[in-house]
Amino acid sequence: MIVFEHGKNVMKCTFVCFVVLLFTAGSANLQPVEMTLSPSRPAEAANKLRLWTEPEKLIAADAVPLYSKAAQSLPNDLNTDQISQWLKSPPDKLPQDEVKSILEQLKPALQLVEQAAGCKLCNWPAFTPGTMPANLREYRTLAYALALKARFEMAQGRYDQAAGAIRTGLVAAKQIGEGPTLVQGLVGVAIGALTLRQVEEFVQGAVAPNIYEALRQLPKPLVDLNKAVVIEMANLKSDPQFNVLTRQIMERQIKPAHDRALLTMKKLDRQAAALQCIEALRLYAGTHNGELPEKLSEITEAQVPDDPIIGKPFGYSRMGANAVLEAPSPEGGNPKDAMRYELKLRK
């Protein structure tokens, strides 16, 4: 999104960079994720739960009109602050009746998103210079609604339906995130990160099925922002109203935003790979008397993925019945870009 009114190009480019950097900002410090896990049987790795729609089940339709209808179907009086608070609580702490009532209000919108996630096509309209993509706030609200549905199903012990809500969220993240603008792409990444946080809750269920294989089948990258970056740079280079000096200034201004956005994209893939690794640890514990391995290389029940950012194994250390799975801050990142899962097994 770089082509703006003549005479205001540099100022508006700076604003867009600010929006992108704000979108990817967060806490200044690393926030470890504490997880309590149950060992799982090896056979569970081959269960039929899917976190991605199988290609042969997709229908030859366009998802974009369905996402637009879903956004318009959201209740006007929806209490999004309440939903946000509920998503900070474990599934078993949810007020079941209240959540069920909210999900009933959201049912028409959620059904439309589910239909969109089953579409083979997703033809976003071309970007119009000087505008913002439509429905970005509503798409995030729909993602929160899907996350709440996933948690509600976990609380009910219906892991197959919880996996279905997670699957819809992940597909929506990719479909929405691979639109023609970087700002929309970042919304897709945010939806993906929110949905993977529901996977963190899923795998902690006392009787949760192992979803190692479902995580392994996720596309890589989960949300690809490279196309949006290329489009933005092409718009900048091809617009005749920019002289060489202005173009150089704008390129310098927008590069940090592009670099930050692409790092955020890679962190999403790291999160998915780490969860796959955690499911491999659960499989190991299921065949080793409920014990975690001393090293990741001891796991033979499943292939342990490397950290996709650095191309090396995740950091892992065992301390008695507990363990830590971690990854460093990438080059060019900051402390909050590191990752740390603190794990313990139920007895």
C-alpha positions as a Markdown table, in Angstrom:
| # | Residue | x | y | z |
|---|---|---|---|---|
| 1 | Met | 0.0 | 0.0 | 0.0 |
| 2 | Ile | 2.3 | 2.7 | -1.2 |
| 3 | Val | 0.6 | 4.7 | -4.0 |
| 4 | Phe | -0.9 | 7.8 | -2.4 |
| 5 | Glu | -1.9 | 11.4 | -3.3 |
| 6 | His | 0.9 | 13.4 | -4.9 |
| 7 | Gly | 2.8 | 15.6 | -2.4 |
| 8 | Lys | 2.0 | 13.4 | 0.6 |
| 9 | Asn | 3.8 | 10.3 | -0.5 |
| 10 | Val | 6.6 | 10.3 | 2.1 |
| 11 | Met | 4.4 | 11.2 | 5.0 |
| 12 | Lys | 1.8 | 8.5 | 4.2 |
| 13 | Cys | 4.5 | 5.9 | 3.5 |
| 14 | Thr | 5.8 | 6.7 | 7.0 |
| 15 | Phe | 2.3 | 6.2 | 8.4 |
| 16 | Val | 1.9 | 2.8 | 6.6 |
| 17 | Cys | 5.3 | 1.7 | 8.1 |
| 18 | Phe | 4.1 | 2.7 | 11.5 |
| 19 | Val | 0.9 | 0.7 | 11.1 |
| 20 | Val | 2.8 | -2.4 | 10.1 |
| 21 | Leu | 5.3 | -2.1 | 12.9 |
| 22 | Leu | 2.5 | -1.5 | 15.4 |
| 23 | Phe | 0.7 | -4.5 | 14.1 |
| 24 | Thr | 3.7 | -6.7 | 14.8 |
| 25 | Ala | 4.6 | -5.1 | 18.2 |
| 26 | Gly | 4.1 | -6.8 | 21.5 |
| 27 | Ser | 5.5 | -7.2 | 25.0 |
| 28 | Ala | 9.1 | -6.1 | 25.3 |
| 29 | Asn | 10.0 | -9.3 | 27.2 |
| 30 | Leu | 9.7 | -13.0 | 26.3 |
| 31 | Gln | 6.5 | -14.5 | 27.8 |
| 32 | Pro | 7.1 | -18.2 | 28.5 |
| 33 | Val | 4.2 | -20.6 | 27.9 |
| 34 | Glu | 3.6 | -23.1 | 30.6 |
| 35 | Met | 2.0 | -26.4 | 29.5 |
| 36 | Thr | 0.9 | -29.5 | 31.3 |
| 37 | Leu | 0.8 | -32.6 | 29.1 |
| 38 | Ser | -0.4 | -36.1 | 29.2 |
| 39 | Pro | 1.5 | -39.0 | 27.5 |
| 40 | Ser | -0.2 | -40.3 | 24.4 |
| 41 | Arg | -0.2 | -43.7 | 22.6 |
| 42 | Pro | 1.7 | -44.1 | 19.4 |
| 43 | Ala | -1.5 | -45.1 | 17.5 |
| 44 | Glu | -2.9 | -41.7 | 18.3 |
| 45 | Ala | -0.5 | -40.1 | 15.9 |
| 46 | Ala | -2.4 | -41.6 | 13.0 |
| 47 | Asn | -5.9 | -40.4 | 14.2 |
| 48 | Lys | -8.2 | -38.9 | 11.6 |
| 49 | Leu | -8.3 | -35.4 | 13.0 |
| 50 | Arg | -7.2 | -32.8 | 10.5 |
| 51 | Leu | -6.1 | -29.2 | 10.9 |
| 52 | Trp | -6.1 | -28.6 | 7.2 |
| 53 | Thr | -8.8 | -29.2 | 4.6 |
| 54 | Glu | -8.0 | -32.1 | 2.3 |
| 55 | Pro | -7.8 | -30.8 | -1.4 |
| 56 | Glu | -10.3 | -33.4 | -2.7 |
| 57 | Lys | -12.9 | -32.0 | -0.3 |
| 58 | Leu | -12.7 | -28.4 | -1.5 |
| 59 | Ile | -15.5 | -27.0 | -3.6 |
| 60 | Ala | -15.0 | -24.9 | -6.7 |
| 61 | Ala | -16.2 | -21.6 | -5.3 |
| 62 | Asp | -14.8 | -18.3 | -4.2 |
| 63 | Ala | -14.3 | -17.7 | -0.5 |
| 64 | Val | -14.1 | -13.9 | -0.6 |
| 65 | Pro | -17.9 | -13.2 | -0.8 |
| 66 | Leu | -18.5 | -15.6 | 2.0 |
| 67 | Tyr | -16.0 | -13.8 | 4.2 |
| 68 | Ser | -17.7 | -10.6 | 3.4 |
| 69 | Lys | -21.1 | -12.0 | 4.3 |
| 70 | Ala | -19.7 | -13.5 | 7.5 |
| 71 | Ala | -18.4 | -10.1 | 8.5 |
| 72 | Gln | -21.8 | -8.5 | 7.9 |
| 73 | Ser | -23.5 | -11.3 | 9.9 |
| 74 | Leu | -21.7 | -10.5 | 13.1 |
| 75 | Pro | -24.2 | -9.2 | 15.8 |
| 76 | Asn | -24.1 | -5.5 | 16.3 |
| 77 | Asp | -24.1 | -5.8 | 20.1 |
| 78 | Leu | -21.4 | -8.5 | 20.3 |
| 79 | Asn | -19.3 | -8.1 | 23.5 |
| 80 | Thr | -15.8 | -8.6 | 22.1 |
| 81 | Asp | -14.2 | -7.6 | 25.3 |
| 82 | Gln | -15.9 | -10.4 | 27.1 |
| 83 | Ile | -14.8 | -12.9 | 24.5 |
| 84 | Ser | -11.3 | -11.7 | 24.8 |
| 85 | Gln | -11.4 | -12.2 | 28.5 |
| 86 | Trp | -12.8 | -15.7 | 28.1 |
| 87 | Leu | -9.9 | -16.6 | 25.8 |
| 88 | Lys | -7.5 | -15.9 | 28.6 |
| 89 | Ser | -9.0 | -18.6 | 30.8 |
| 90 | Pro | -8.5 | -22.4 | 30.5 |
| 91 | Pro | -11.4 | -24.2 | 28.7 |
| 92 | Asp | -12.6 | -25.9 | 31.8 |
| 93 | Lys | -13.0 | -22.5 | 33.5 |
| 94 | Leu | -15.4 | -21.1 | 30.9 |
| 95 | Pro | -18.9 | -20.2 | 32.0 |
| 96 | Gln | -20.6 | -22.8 | 29.8 |
| 97 | Asp | -24.1 | -21.4 | 29.6 |
| 98 | Glu | -22.9 | -17.9 | 28.8 |
| 99 | Val | -20.5 | -19.0 | 26.2 |
| 100 | Lys | -23.1 | -21.3 | 24.6 |
| 101 | Ser | -25.5 | -18.4 | 24.3 |
| 102 | Ile | -22.8 | -16.2 | 22.6 |
| 103 | Leu | -21.9 | -18.9 | 20.2 |
| 104 | Glu | -25.6 | -19.3 | 19.3 |
| 105 | Gln | -25.6 | -15.6 | 18.3 |
| 106 | Leu | -22.5 | -16.2 | 16.2 |
| 107 | Lys | -23.7 | -19.3 | 14.5 |
| 108 | Pro | -24.7 | -17.7 | 11.2 |
| 109 | Ala | -21.3 | -15.9 | 10.8 |
| 110 | Leu | -19.3 | -19.0 | 11.9 |
| 111 | Gln | -21.2 | -21.2 | 9.3 |
| 112 | Leu | -20.3 | -18.8 | 6.6 |
| 113 | Val | -16.6 | -18.8 | 7.6 |
| 114 | Glu | -16.6 | -22.6 | 7.6 |
| 115 | Gln | -18.1 | -22.6 | 4.1 |
| 116 | Ala | -15.4 | -20.1 | 3.0 |
| 117 | Ala | -12.6 | -22.4 | 4.4 |
| 118 | Gly | -14.0 | -25.2 | 2.2 |
| 119 | Cys | -13.6 | -23.1 | -1.0 |
| 120 | Lys | -10.9 | -23.8 | -3.5 |
| 121 | Leu | -10.7 | -20.2 | -4.7 |
| 122 | Cys | -10.0 | -17.0 | -2.8 |
| 123 | Asn | -10.0 | -14.1 | -5.3 |
| 124 | Trp | -9.4 | -10.9 | -3.4 |
| 125 | Pro | -10.0 | -7.7 | -5.5 |
| 126 | Ala | -7.0 | -5.8 | -6.6 |
| 127 | Phe | -5.8 | -3.1 | -4.2 |
| 128 | Thr | -7.1 | 0.4 | -4.8 |
| 129 | Pro | -4.4 | 3.0 | -3.9 |
| 130 | Gly | -5.3 | 5.3 | -1.0 |
| 131 | Thr | -7.7 | 2.8 | 0.6 |
| 132 | Met | -7.7 | 0.2 | 3.3 |
| 133 | Pro | -8.9 | -3.3 | 2.8 |
| 134 | Ala | -12.5 | -3.9 | 4.0 |
| 135 | Asn | -13.6 | -5.8 | 7.1 |
| 136 | Leu | -10.2 | -6.2 | 8.8 |
| 137 | Arg | -11.7 | -5.6 | 12.2 |
| 138 | Glu | -14.5 | -8.0 | 11.5 |
| 139 | Tyr | -12.1 | -10.7 | 10.4 |
| 140 | Arg | -10.3 | -10.5 | 13.7 |
| 141 | Thr | -13.6 | -10.7 | 15.5 |
| 142 | Leu | -14.5 | -13.8 | 13.5 |
| 143 | Ala | -11.2 | -15.4 | 14.5 |
| 144 | Tyr | -11.9 | -14.7 | 18.2 |
| 145 | Ala | -15.3 | -16.3 | 17.7 |
| 146 | Leu | -13.7 | -19.4 | 16.2 |
| 147 | Ala | -11.2 | -19.6 | 19.1 |
| 148 | Leu | -14.0 | -19.4 | 21.6 |
| 149 | Lys | -15.8 | -22.2 | 19.8 |
| 150 | Ala | -12.7 | -24.3 | 19.9 |
| 151 | Arg | -12.3 | -23.8 | 23.6 |
| 152 | Phe | -16.0 | -24.5 | 24.3 |
| 153 | Glu | -15.7 | -27.8 | 22.4 |
| 154 | Met | -12.6 | -28.8 | 24.3 |
| 155 | Ala | -14.4 | -28.1 | 27.6 |
| 156 | Gln | -17.2 | -30.4 | 26.4 |
| 157 | Gly | -14.7 | -33.1 | 25.5 |
| 158 | Arg | -15.5 | -32.9 | 21.8 |
| 159 | Tyr | -12.0 | -32.8 | 20.4 |
| 160 | Asp | -13.1 | -33.6 | 16.9 |
| 161 | Gln | -15.3 | -30.5 | 16.8 |
| 162 | Ala | -12.6 | -28.4 | 18.5 |
| 163 | Ala | -10.2 | -29.6 | 15.8 |
| 164 | Gly | -12.8 | -28.5 | 13.2 |
| 165 | Ala | -13.0 | -25.0 | 14.6 |
| 166 | Ile | -9.1 | -24.8 | 14.7 |
| 167 | Arg | -9.0 | -26.1 | 11.1 |
| 168 | Thr | -11.4 | -23.3 | 10.0 |
| 169 | Gly | -9.3 | -20.7 | 11.8 |
| 170 | Leu | -6.0 | -21.9 | 10.2 |
| 171 | Val | -7.5 | -22.0 | 6.7 |
| 172 | Ala | -9.1 | -18.5 | 7.2 |
| 173 | Ala | -5.7 | -17.2 | 8.4 |
| 174 | Lys | -4.1 | -18.3 | 5.1 |
| 175 | Gln | -7.0 | -17.2 | 2.8 |
| 176 | Ile | -7.4 | -13.8 | 4.5 |
| 177 | Gly | -3.6 | -13.3 | 5.0 |
| 178 | Glu | -2.7 | -13.9 | 1.3 |
| 179 | Gly | -4.6 | -10.9 | 0.0 |
| 180 | Pro | -3.0 | -8.1 | -2.0 |
| 181 | Thr | -1.9 | -5.9 | 0.9 |
| 182 | Leu | 0.5 | -6.3 | 3.7 |
| 183 | Val | -1.9 | -4.9 | 6.3 |
| 184 | Gln | -4.4 | -7.6 | 5.4 |
| 185 | Gly | -1.6 | -10.1 | 5.4 |
| 186 | Leu | -0.7 | -9.2 | 9.0 |
| 187 | Val | -4.4 | -9.7 | 10.0 |
| 188 | Gly | -4.0 | -13.2 | 8.6 |
| 189 | Val | -0.9 | -13.8 | 10.6 |
| 190 | Ala | -2.6 | -12.6 | 13.7 |
| 191 | Ile | -5.5 | -15.0 | 13.1 |
| 192 | Gly | -3.0 | -17.8 | 12.6 |
| 193 | Ala | -1.2 | -17.0 | 15.9 |
| 194 | Leu | -4.5 | -16.8 | 17.8 |
| 195 | Thr | -5.6 | -20.1 | 16.4 |
| 196 | Leu | -2.3 | -21.8 | 17.2 |
| 197 | Arg | -2.8 | -20.7 | 20.8 |
| 198 | Gln | -5.9 | -22.8 | 20.8 |
| 199 | Val | -3.8 | -25.7 | 19.7 |
| 200 | Glu | -1.7 | -25.1 | 22.8 |
| 201 | Glu | -4.8 | -25.6 | 24.9 |
| 202 | Phe | -5.9 | -28.6 | 22.8 |
| 203 | Val | -2.7 | -30.6 | 23.4 |
| 204 | Gln | -3.0 | -30.0 | 27.1 |
| 205 | Gly | -6.3 | -31.8 | 27.4 |
| 206 | Ala | -6.1 | -34.8 | 29.8 |
| 207 | Val | -7.5 | -37.1 | 27.1 |
| 208 | Ala | -6.6 | -35.0 | 24.1 |
| 209 | Pro | -5.8 | -37.1 | 21.0 |
| 210 | Asn | -2.3 | -36.6 | 19.6 |
| 211 | Ile | -2.3 | -34.3 | 16.5 |
| 212 | Tyr | 1.3 | -34.7 | 15.5 |
| 213 | Glu | 0.3 | -35.8 | 12.0 |
| 214 | Ala | -2.2 | -33.0 | 11.6 |
| 215 | Leu | 0.4 | -30.4 | 12.5 |
| 216 | Arg | 2.9 | -32.0 | 10.1 |
| 217 | Gln | 0.5 | -31.6 | 7.2 |
| 218 | Leu | 0.1 | -27.8 | 7.7 |
| 219 | Pro | 1.3 | -25.7 | 4.7 |
| 220 | Lys | 4.7 | -24.0 | 5.0 |
| 221 | Pro | 4.6 | -21.1 | 5.2 |
| 222 | Leu | 1.2 | -21.1 | 6.9 |
| 223 | Val | 0.6 | -17.5 | 5.7 |
| 224 | Asp | 2.8 | -16.2 | 2.9 |
| 225 | Leu | 3.4 | -12.5 | 3.0 |
| 226 | Asn | 6.0 | -12.4 | 0.2 |
| 227 | Lys | 3.5 | -11.7 | -2.5 |
| 228 | Ala | 2.1 | -8.7 | -0.6 |
| 229 | Val | 5.6 | -7.3 | -0.1 |
| 230 | Val | 6.4 | -7.8 | -3.8 |
| 231 | Ile | 3.2 | -6.0 | -4.8 |
| 232 | Glu | 4.0 | -3.0 | -2.6 |
| 233 | Met | 7.5 | -2.7 | -3.9 |
| 234 | Ala | 6.2 | -3.0 | -7.5 |
| 235 | Asn | 3.7 | -0.2 | -6.9 |
| 236 | Leu | 6.4 | 2.0 | -5.5 |
| 237 | Lys | 8.8 | 1.4 | -8.4 |
| 238 | Ser | 6.3 | 1.7 | -11.2 |
| 239 | Asp | 4.4 | 4.8 | -10.2 |
| 240 | Pro | 5.5 | 7.7 | -12.5 |
| 241 | Gln | 4.8 | 10.4 | -9.9 |
| 242 | Phe | 7.8 | 9.3 | -7.8 |
| 243 | Asn | 11.2 | 10.7 | -8.7 |
| 244 | Val | 14.3 | 8.8 | -7.9 |
| 245 | Leu | 15.0 | 10.6 | -4.6 |
| 246 | Thr | 11.5 | 10.1 | -3.3 |
| 247 | Arg | 11.5 | 6.5 | -4.2 |
| 248 | Gln | 14.8 | 5.9 | -2.4 |
| 249 | Ile | 13.5 | 7.6 | 0.7 |
| 250 | Met | 10.4 | 5.6 | 0.7 |
| 251 | Glu | 12.2 | 2.3 | 0.1 |
| 252 | Arg | 14.4 | 3.0 | 3.2 |
| 253 | Gln | 11.3 | 3.9 | 5.2 |
| 254 | Ile | 9.4 | 0.8 | 4.3 |
| 255 | Lys | 12.1 | -1.8 | 4.5 |
| 256 | Pro | 12.1 | -2.2 | 8.3 |
| 257 | Ala | 8.3 | -2.7 | 8.1 |
| 258 | His | 8.7 | -5.4 | 5.5 |
| 259 | Asp | 11.5 | -7.1 | 7.4 |
| 260 | Arg | 9.4 | -7.1 | 10.5 |
| 261 | Ala | 6.3 | -8.4 | 8.8 |
| 262 | Leu | 8.3 | -11.3 | 7.2 |
| 263 | Leu | 9.8 | -12.2 | 10.6 |
| 264 | Thr | 6.3 | -12.3 | 12.0 |
| 265 | Met | 5.3 | -14.7 | 9.2 |
| 266 | Lys | 8.3 | -17.0 | 10.1 |
| 267 | Lys | 7.5 | -16.9 | 13.8 |
| 268 | Leu | 4.1 | -18.4 | 13.0 |
| 269 | Asp | 5.7 | -21.3 | 11.3 |
| 270 | Arg | 8.0 | -21.7 | 14.2 |
| 271 | Gln | 5.0 | -21.8 | 16.6 |
| 272 | Ala | 3.5 | -24.6 | 14.5 |
| 273 | Ala | 6.7 | -26.6 | 14.4 |
| 274 | Ala | 7.2 | -26.3 | 18.1 |
| 275 | Leu | 3.7 | -27.7 | 18.7 |
| 276 | Gln | 4.5 | -30.6 | 16.4 |
| 277 | Cys | 7.6 | -31.2 | 18.5 |
| 278 | Ile | 5.6 | -31.1 | 21.7 |
| 279 | Glu | 3.3 | -33.8 | 20.2 |
| 280 | Ala | 6.3 | -35.9 | 19.4 |
| 281 | Leu | 7.4 | -35.5 | 23.1 |
| 282 | Arg | 3.9 | -36.8 | 24.1 |
| 283 | Leu | 4.3 | -39.8 | 21.9 |
| 284 | Tyr | 7.7 | -40.6 | 23.4 |
| 285 | Ala | 6.3 | -40.3 | 26.9 |
| 286 | Gly | 3.5 | -42.7 | 25.9 |
| 287 | Thr | 6.0 | -45.5 | 25.2 |
| 288 | His | 8.5 | -44.7 | 28.0 |
| 289 | Asn | 6.6 | -45.0 | 31.2 |
| 290 | Gly | 5.4 | -41.4 | 31.2 |
| 291 | Glu | 9.0 | -40.0 | 31.0 |
| 292 | Leu | 10.3 | -37.3 | 28.8 |
| 293 | Pro | 13.6 | -37.9 | 26.8 |
| 294 | Glu | 16.9 | -36.5 | 27.8 |
| 295 | Lys | 17.4 | -35.2 | 24.3 |
| 296 | Leu | 15.2 | -34.7 | 21.3 |
| 297 | Ser | 17.3 | -37.0 | 19.2 |
| 298 | Glu | 16.1 | -39.9 | 21.4 |
| 299 | Ile | 12.6 | -39.6 | 19.9 |
| 300 | Thr | 12.0 | -42.3 | 17.3 |
| 301 | Glu | 8.2 | -42.4 | 17.5 |
| 302 | Ala | 8.0 | -39.4 | 15.1 |
| 303 | Gln | 10.3 | -37.1 | 13.2 |
| 304 | Val | 11.1 | -34.0 | 15.3 |
| 305 | Pro | 11.0 | -30.8 | 13.1 |
| 306 | Asp | 13.8 | -28.3 | 13.3 |
| 307 | Asp | 13.2 | -24.7 | 14.1 |
| 308 | Pro | 12.2 | -23.3 | 10.6 |
| 309 | Ile | 13.8 | -19.9 | 11.3 |
| 310 | Ile | 17.3 | -21.0 | 12.0 |
| 311 | Gly | 17.2 | -24.5 | 10.4 |
| 312 | Lys | 18.5 | -26.2 | 13.5 |
| 313 | Pro | 16.9 | -28.3 | 16.2 |
| 314 | Phe | 14.9 | -26.5 | 18.9 |
| 315 | Gly | 16.7 | -26.0 | 22.2 |
| 316 | Tyr | 15.6 | -28.7 | 24.7 |
| 317 | Ser | 16.5 | -29.5 | 28.2 |
| 318 | Arg | 15.0 | -31.8 | 30.7 |
| 319 | Met | 14.9 | -31.2 | 34.5 |
| 320 | Gly | 13.4 | -34.2 | 36.2 |
| 321 | Ala | 9.8 | -34.5 | 35.3 |
| 322 | Asn | 9.8 | -31.1 | 33.5 |
| 323 | Ala | 11.4 | -29.8 | 30.4 |
| 324 | Val | 11.9 | -26.7 | 28.4 |
| 325 | Leu | 11.6 | -26.3 | 24.6 |
| 326 | Glu | 12.9 | -23.0 | 23.3 |
| 327 | Ala | 14.3 | -21.1 | 20.4 |
| 328 | Pro | 16.4 | -17.9 | 20.3 |
| 329 | Ser | 15.5 | -14.5 | 19.0 |
| 330 | Pro | 16.3 | -14.5 | 15.3 |
| 331 | Glu | 18.9 | -12.2 | 13.7 |
| 332 | Gly | 17.4 | -8.8 | 13.5 |
| 333 | Gly | 14.8 | -9.6 | 16.1 |
| 334 | Asn | 14.4 | -8.6 | 19.8 |
| 335 | Pro | 14.0 | -10.5 | 23.0 |
| 336 | Lys | 10.3 | -11.0 | 22.6 |
| 337 | Asp | 10.9 | -12.8 | 19.4 |
| 338 | Ala | 12.5 | -15.8 | 21.2 |
| 339 | Met | 10.2 | -18.7 | 22.2 |
| 340 | Arg | 10.0 | -20.8 | 25.3 |
| 341 | Tyr | 7.6 | -23.6 | 26.3 |
| 342 | Glu | 7.9 | -24.8 | 29.9 |
| 343 | Leu | 6.6 | -28.4 | 29.9 |
| 344 | Lys | 5.5 | -30.8 | 32.6 |
| 345 | Leu | 3.8 | -34.2 | 32.4 |
| 346 | Arg | 0.8 | -35.3 | 34.4 |
| 347 | Lys | 1.3 | -38.4 | 36.5 |
